[in-house]
Amino acid sequence: MHLFEKALCVCVEDIELELQSLSSIEWLNFLLNPRRLRGSDFLMRWSQGAWSEERITQAVNQTKEFFAIPYGPSGTAPDDDVRAFELYFERLEAAGLGKIKRPDLLVFRKHDEEDVSRLVEKLGGLGELPFTSEDSKDIQDLLSKAIVAIECENSLWMGRLMPDYEAELKPQKRLGGKMGLKKNAVLPTIIVKEEDRRPLQTWQKSNNIPIHVWHVFYDMAFGIAFDEVQRLIRQKYILPTEQTFQAPSGATTKKSLYKIYYHYGYPLGNAIEQPKLSAKHIVDKNGHILPYVHFESGKMEITNEALKVLQELANAKDQSL
C-alpha cells in the first residue's frame, strides 16, 4: 500500500457513511489525485491527526522546562492541502524513505532550544528532517539532545463520556485471571499497531532514546512508555485485536493492534480550550465537492504527572552521559 494511503487509513468502524444499497456509484472513479478519495472520513482523519500532534507540541512547548518538534513523516507533512500532502509522501517514497519508521515527535530540554534550532536550520528546516538519513552527523547531533521520542495516536472520542471510563480493572478469565475489563468495554485506550512494534523497538535500540506513546482524545490525553507496552503484551495483560482498515482508494486490510487500558499509563494532558470544528471542502478535477470537518485551534495543558515523567527522563539522560 502506498504511504499516502497508509497514512489516511481509517478503521471501518469509524467510517460514518457507507452506501450499501448501491451496486454501482458512477462518481467513484472521479479523481482528486492519482488515488481515488472515496469520502470525507479520510479528510477528517487527516485533519484530526495533524490537529492532535499540534496540540501535543504546543502543550509541551508551554512548559518552562521542555519543548517538542515534529520528526516523523506525519508530523512534518502539510496539514492544509491534501494534494500537497500526497506529493509529500510521493517524494518520501522516491527518496527510499517510505518504509522507515520514525517516531512522530522529539522532546528536548528548554536550555537546548538554541542548539536544536541551529541544527534544524542547518538540515534545511523541520520539513526536511524525514528526508535526511539518520546516518547524517547533524541528525545524530540532533538526536543526542532528545530526552524522549513520541509516537502519536488519536481518537475521535470524548474520553470522559466513554461508557467504561473510570471502570475498575477486575480479574478476567480470558486473560488468565489478570486484571482487565470485558472484551467489548468502551473506554480510553492507548493504541499501538502490531506492524509498528518491531520498527519502533529497532529505532529505540539503535538510537538509545526511549519512546513513549501519547494518545490524544478530544478532551484528554494519556501516555505510556513503549517498554511498558512491550511488557504488557509479552506478559499477556493485553491481547491483540484485529480490525479492518480502509484506504482512500477503497482497499481494505486487516491489522492487529493493541488497546492498552489507560489505567496502565499516565494522564498526559487535559483540554483547557475546545477546538473549533469548521466546515471545509475540496473540489476534484471533475467538479465533485467533498465536504469535511476541519479541526483547528484549541489548547491542551500537560498534567503534573506527565511533567514528572519528562523530568525523570531528563534526569536519566543526564546520568547516562
SEZA-379901 format. One line per field, with one value per residue (C-alpha): x negated, y, z negated; residue in three letters. Coordinates in nm, 3 decimals, always signed. Layout:
! residues N
X	X, ...
Y	Y, ...
Z	Z, ...
resn	Ala, ...
//
This chain:
! residues 321
X	+0.000, -0.131, -0.240, +0.020, +0.296, +0.143, +0.132, +0.504, +0.629, +0.943, +1.084, +1.412, +1.584, +1.509, +1.648, +1.977, +2.122, +2.138, +2.352, +2.450, +2.762, +2.591, +2.407, +2.254, +2.151, +2.067, +1.862, +1.648, +1.369, +1.352, +1.001, +0.895, +0.538, +0.385, +0.554, +0.932, +1.062, +1.397, +1.524, +1.487, +1.392, +1.037, +1.006, +1.139, +0.890, +0.609, +0.719, +0.769, +0.425, +0.249, +0.452, +0.372, -0.004, +0.006, +0.190, -0.073, -0.358, -0.201, -0.130, -0.490, -0.623, -0.418, -0.606, -0.906, -1.134, -1.069, -0.982, -0.892, -0.949, -0.795, -1.034, -0.849, -0.683, -0.332, -0.448, -0.616, -0.366, -0.146, +0.170, +0.375, +0.364, +0.441, +0.271, -0.048, -0.010, -0.008, -0.305, -0.497, -0.460, -0.544, -0.869, -0.934, -0.893, -1.105, -1.382, -1.357, -1.242, -0.877, -0.915, -1.135, -0.952, -1.041, -0.859, -0.642, -0.797, -1.119, -1.120, -1.413, -1.502, -1.445, -1.808, -1.896, -1.649, -1.906, -2.131, -1.835, -1.710, -2.055, -2.078, -1.728, -1.808, -2.132, -1.933, -1.700, -1.412, -1.165, -1.015, -1.346, -1.406, -1.225, -1.428, -1.762, -1.926, -1.981, -2.340, -2.386, -2.610, -2.370, -2.075, -2.281, -2.374, -2.005, -1.904, -2.178, -1.995, -1.648, -1.527, -1.235, -1.072, -0.694, -0.471, -0.136, +0.209, +0.552, +0.919, +1.233, +1.392, +1.473, +1.279, +1.471, +1.803, +1.699, +1.924, +1.647, +1.430, +1.332, +1.439, +1.211, +0.999, +1.107, +0.971, +1.067, +1.092, +0.979, +0.663, +0.586, +0.702, +0.508, +0.673, +0.877, +1.225, +1.488, +1.386, +1.632, +1.562, +1.565, +1.306, +0.997, +0.710, +0.360, +0.327, +0.017, +0.029, -0.140, -0.309, -0.476, -0.612, -0.929, -1.023, -0.977, -1.178, -1.456, -1.459, -1.464, -1.754, -1.963, -1.929, -1.929, -1.632, -1.326, -0.995, -0.663, -0.322, -0.091, +0.275, +0.494, +0.871, +1.097, +1.084, +0.786, +0.473, +0.276, -0.082, -0.280, -0.640, -0.689, -0.887, -0.581, -0.364, -0.600, -0.590, -0.210, -0.187, -0.461, -0.300, +0.045, +0.207, +0.322, +0.431, +0.434, +0.748, +0.798, +0.968, +1.036, +0.895, +0.995, +0.773, +0.894, +0.889, +1.131, +0.874, +0.918, +0.668, +0.685, +0.445, +0.372, +0.344, +0.321, +0.556, +0.380, +0.613, +0.539, +0.502, +0.157, +0.035, +0.025, +0.255, +0.081, +0.299, +0.640, +0.816, +0.839, +0.984, +1.203, +1.105, +1.312, +1.473, +1.524, +1.675, +1.430, +1.436, +1.220, +1.319, +1.176, +1.079, +1.422, +1.603, +1.709, +1.727, +1.608, +1.701, +1.526, +1.484, +1.162, +1.003, +0.831, +0.714, +0.792, +0.541, +0.419, +0.230, -0.031, +0.050, -0.183, -0.215, -0.339, -0.574, -0.722, -0.772, -0.961, -1.173, -1.262, -1.357, -1.577, -1.747, -1.802, -1.968, -2.200, -2.303, -2.379, -2.620
Y	+0.000, +0.346, +0.552, +0.821, +0.563, +0.408, +0.747, +0.805, +0.456, +0.465, +0.185, +0.082, +0.120, +0.492, +0.544, +0.722, +0.686, +0.362, +0.330, -0.035, -0.031, +0.085, -0.167, +0.098, +0.452, +0.641, +0.916, +0.666, +0.685, +1.063, +1.165, +1.413, +1.288, +0.964, +0.773, +0.774, +0.955, +0.800, +1.022, +1.282, +1.043, +1.026, +1.404, +1.441, +1.177, +1.373, +1.699, +1.532, +1.371, +1.697, +1.881, +1.630, +1.643, +2.022, +2.023, +1.797, +2.010, +2.333, +2.184, +2.069, +2.400, +2.591, +2.425, +2.605, +2.304, +2.128, +2.174, +1.939, +1.934, +1.714, +1.445, +1.164, +1.196, +1.260, +1.536, +1.741, +1.669, +1.952, +1.995, +2.233, +2.090, +1.725, +1.738, +1.875, +1.600, +1.338, +1.489, +1.497, +1.120, +1.061, +1.247, +1.043, +0.717, +0.841, +0.908, +0.547, +0.651, +0.549, +0.232, +0.373, +0.413, +0.717, +0.846, +1.150, +1.396, +1.459, +1.628, +1.835, +2.046, +2.421, +2.506, +2.313, +2.507, +2.734, +2.441, +2.239, +2.532, +2.577, +2.208, +2.206, +2.515, +2.354, +2.049, +2.268, +2.312, +2.081, +1.970, +1.819, +1.601, +1.292, +1.319, +1.317, +0.986, +0.915, +0.833, +1.207, +1.363, +1.657, +1.423, +1.230, +1.555, +1.644, +1.305, +1.319, +1.608, +1.444, +1.309, +1.110, +1.032, +1.034, +0.811, +0.991, +0.836, +0.996, +0.905, +1.097, +1.041, +1.240, +1.024, +1.120, +1.031, +0.681, +0.429, +0.241, +0.539, +0.510, +0.145, -0.060, -0.339, -0.683, -1.037, -1.166, -1.532, -1.459, -1.301, -1.598, -1.415, -1.099, -0.765, -0.617, -0.530, -0.709, -0.764, -0.511, -0.238, +0.115, +0.333, +0.541, +0.321, +0.385, +0.215, +0.051, -0.132, -0.469, -0.361, -0.072, -0.266, -0.407, -0.090, +0.122, -0.123, -0.116, +0.265, +0.291, +0.048, +0.189, +0.549, +0.481, +0.714, +0.595, +0.605, +0.690, +0.656, +0.954, +0.912, +1.221, +1.227, +1.526, +1.628, +1.448, +1.250, +0.961, +0.841, +0.524, +0.413, +0.187, -0.055, -0.087, -0.155, -0.435, -0.582, -0.577, -0.751, -1.001, -1.098, -1.113, -0.839, -0.700, -0.926, -0.826, -0.701, -0.745, -0.461, -0.380, -0.057, +0.111, +0.330, +0.626, +0.405, +0.164, -0.109, -0.281, -0.458, -0.630, -0.514, -0.637, -0.371, -0.348, -0.133, -0.062, +0.042, +0.398, +0.264, +0.130, +0.465, +0.816, +1.114, +1.327, +1.632, +1.791, +2.021, +2.374, +2.517, +2.315, +2.303, +2.469, +2.233, +2.416, +2.304, +2.280, +2.120, +2.027, +2.005, +1.733, +1.797, +1.681, +1.934, +1.687, +1.852, +1.663, +1.838, +1.751, +1.866, +2.057, +2.072, +2.393, +2.586, +2.457, +2.409, +2.123, +2.152, +1.897, +1.728, +1.731, +1.353, +1.389, +1.672, +1.444, +1.171, +1.417, +1.531, +1.171, +1.106, +1.417, +1.308, +0.956, +1.103, +1.314, +1.009, +0.813, +1.076
Z	+0.000, +0.093, -0.206, -0.125, -0.157, -0.467, -0.636, -0.570, -0.654, -0.866, -1.077, -0.912, -1.249, -1.229, -0.879, -0.922, -0.572, -0.379, -0.065, -0.091, +0.124, +0.442, +0.658, +0.884, +0.798, +1.116, +0.949, +0.759, +1.017, +1.032, +0.940, +0.679, +0.731, +0.863, +0.580, +0.553, +0.247, +0.167, -0.110, -0.376, -0.657, -0.524, -0.504, -0.858, -0.977, -0.813, -0.977, -1.316, -1.311, -1.230, -1.495, -1.772, -1.709, -1.706, -2.042, -2.197, -2.063, -2.187, -2.530, -2.574, -2.443, -2.701, -2.987, -3.131, -3.101, -2.768, -2.403, -2.116, -1.743, -1.471, -1.350, -1.172, -0.831, -0.961, -1.193, -0.919, -0.639, -0.501, -0.705, -0.492, -0.138, -0.068, +0.272, +0.113, -0.147, +0.127, +0.312, -0.016, -0.059, +0.307, +0.251, -0.063, +0.128, +0.416, +0.164, +0.047, -0.299, -0.275, -0.479, -0.753, -1.084, -1.289, -1.599, -1.534, -1.781, -1.969, -2.311, -2.438, -2.739, -2.703, -2.759, -2.441, -2.226, -2.064, -1.968, -1.838, -1.630, -1.481, -1.387, -1.235, -1.030, -0.912, -0.798, -0.590, -0.834, -1.002, -0.670, -0.562, -0.868, -0.731, -0.408, -0.588, -0.675, -1.041, -0.947, -0.899, -1.163, -1.201, -1.262, -1.515, -1.687, -1.698, -1.837, -2.100, -2.266, -2.275, -2.608, -2.461, -2.126, -2.095, -1.885, -1.847, -1.819, -1.831, -1.861, -1.779, -2.120, -2.430, -2.672, -2.984, -2.821, -2.713, -2.896, -3.079, -3.168, -3.537, -3.549, -3.776, -3.635, -3.753, -3.705, -3.361, -3.262, -2.905, -3.050, -3.271, -3.582, -3.506, -3.564, -3.280, -3.158, -2.950, -2.590, -2.447, -2.703, -2.563, -2.735, -2.654, -2.543, -2.414, -2.077, -1.933, -1.599, -1.573, -1.249, -1.435, -1.732, -1.580, -1.385, -1.698, -1.906, -1.646, -1.637, -2.016, -2.047, -1.762, -1.880, -2.255, -2.302, -2.497, -2.311, -2.472, -2.308, -2.355, -2.263, -2.225, -2.267, -2.212, -2.579, -2.731, -2.655, -2.800, -2.769, -2.832, -2.790, -2.488, -2.708, -2.932, -2.626, -2.527, -2.879, -2.895, -2.557, -2.635, -2.966, -2.802, -3.008, -2.673, -2.388, -2.019, -1.849, -1.476, -1.291, -0.930, -0.788, -0.464, -0.248, -0.036, +0.275, +0.109, +0.048, -0.287, -0.506, -0.843, -1.112, -1.460, -1.724, -2.099, -2.304, -2.631, -2.911, -3.017, -3.373, -3.278, -3.150, -3.292, -3.236, -2.977, -2.930, -2.957, -2.715, -2.851, -2.531, -2.295, -1.927, -1.662, -1.414, -1.088, -0.761, -0.472, -0.132, +0.163, +0.526, +0.751, +1.112, +1.228, +1.011, +0.740, +0.397, +0.088, -0.240, -0.564, -0.922, -0.990, -1.337, -1.440, -1.749, -2.098, -2.380, -2.594, -2.921, -3.027, -3.360, -3.659, -3.619, -3.261, -3.359, -3.625, -3.363, -3.141, -3.435, -3.519, -3.156, -3.155, -3.478, -3.341, -3.032, -3.248, -3.449, -3.133, -2.998
resn	Met, His, Leu, Phe, Glu, Lys, Ala, Leu, Cys, Val, Cys, Val, Glu, Asp, Ile, Glu, Leu, Glu, Leu, Gln, Ser, Leu, Ser, Ser, Ile, Glu, Trp, Leu, Asn, Phe, Leu, Leu, Asn, Pro, Arg, Arg, Leu, Arg, Gly, Ser, Asp, Phe, Leu, Met, Arg, Trp, Ser, Gln, Gly, Ala, Trp, Ser, Glu, Glu, Arg, Ile, Thr, Gln, Ala, Val, Asn, Gln, Thr, Lys, Glu, Phe, Phe, Ala, Ile, Pro, Tyr, Gly, Pro, Ser, Gly, Thr, Ala, Pro, Asp, Asp, Asp, Val, Arg, Ala, Phe, Glu, Leu, Tyr, Phe, Glu, Arg, Leu, Glu, Ala, Ala, Gly, Leu, Gly, Lys, Ile, Lys, Arg, Pro, Asp, Leu, Leu, Val, Phe, Arg, Lys, His, Asp, Glu, Glu, Asp, Val, Ser, Arg, Leu, Val, Glu, Lys, Leu, Gly, Gly, Leu, Gly, Glu, Leu, Pro, Phe, Thr, Ser, Glu, Asp, Ser, Lys, Asp, Ile, Gln, Asp, Leu, Leu, Ser, Lys, Ala, Ile, Val, Ala, Ile, Glu, Cys, Glu, Asn, Ser, Leu, Trp, Met, Gly, Arg, Leu, Met, Pro, Asp, Tyr, Glu, Ala, Glu, Leu, Lys, Pro, Gln, Lys, Arg, Leu, Gly, Gly, Lys, Met, Gly, Leu, Lys, Lys, Asn, Ala, Val, Leu, Pro, Thr, Ile, Ile, Val, Lys, Glu, Glu, Asp, Arg, Arg, Pro, Leu, Gln, Thr, Trp, Gln, Lys, Ser, Asn, Asn, Ile, Pro, Ile, His, Val, Trp, His, Val, Phe, Tyr, Asp, Met, Ala, Phe, Gly, Ile, Ala, Phe, Asp, Glu, Val, Gln, Arg, Leu, Ile, Arg, Gln, Lys, Tyr, Ile, Leu, Pro, Thr, Glu, Gln, Thr, Phe, Gln, Ala, Pro, Ser, Gly, Ala, Thr, Thr, Lys, Lys, Ser, Leu, Tyr, Lys, Ile, Tyr, Tyr, His, Tyr, Gly, Tyr, Pro, Leu, Gly, Asn, Ala, Ile, Glu, Gln, Pro, Lys, Leu, Ser, Ala, Lys, His, Ile, Val, Asp, Lys, Asn, Gly, His, Ile, Leu, Pro, Tyr, Val, His, Phe, Glu, Ser, Gly, Lys, Met, Glu, Ile, Thr, Asn, Glu, Ala, Leu, Lys, Val, Leu, Gln, Glu, Leu, Ala, Asn, Ala, Lys, Asp, Gln, Ser, Leu
//
